[in-house]
């Protein structure tokens, strides 16, 4: 069995390895909107590599202005503010 490389979804440690960024830098760039917001599934944060790759290729506008990402960011912020 052969798995795709890089993995289509990556956790923070794997993303840090593939981008050569420190985990702390990734966290900060997400807060600043320089990297896409991760998807959260069962408490695990996962970044879609294609979205990260678009940013790294210089097409950051496609990442930061994606309506689904913005909706996800607002939903997550609302949940955090509500304490859940």
Steps between C-alpha positions, in 0.01 A plus 500: 500500500634840401395819673506842328786733574458754635193388691183681387426599860770576753517561872715780640817291535476361147420841352799648681724234345366554149524879516819523712312745722498473877165394649488834683543684167218301343274583795582871470453505123159337538401771752619767256318343207825414320420129502163329469301408807526129578199273491411357841381141519456325834728754665779452245606798290582413139619720218408416142832492315352637175387814684840544664669437167295776332623739765861389460472538122410865554127475448418601857190688387335174400562362847408799713193599303342157463141530628504154657816583694359829621180329612704234680711767672189686618334178616810399699533847654133495600535157660812610688325815625203292614730271693441192290 
